Amino acid sequence: MAESFNGLYKWELIYPKGPWSGIEDVEFATLTYVDWFNHRRLHGDIGLVPPAEFEANHWAKDNRTDYVETPVPTGAGSK
């Protein structure tokens, strides 16, 4: 999945919008692209809604209370 996203990112943003004048330009464009990708892009496989909206609707459905976020362990072994 990561390779698929990287390919889209390069094809839709990096190659057509370049050449870039500096790393700051790439960083800002990347932030804008990720925001669009998650919050405004209509995704056909999930009913032509943005991914963030689909996920919000999923968790809001029936006032779900069965979701518990598992904390990431810290301390021994983490670098």
C-alpha positions, 0 to 999 in steps of 0.5 A: 500500500505504501508503494501505491501511495508513493506512486500516486504522490509522485505521479500527481504532485512531484513530477507535474508540479516541478521543478521545485525551488527548495525543500520548503516548497516540496514540504508545503506541497506535500502537506497540501496534497495529504490534506486533499488526499484524506479530506477532499478526494472522492474515493470510488471504492467507499461510495464517492466520499473522502476517506476521512469522512468515511472513517468518521461515519464508520465510527459514529455509526450506532454510537460505537463504543467497542473501539478502544485505542491500544496504547503504543508501549514505550520504554524498554526496546524502543529507540 
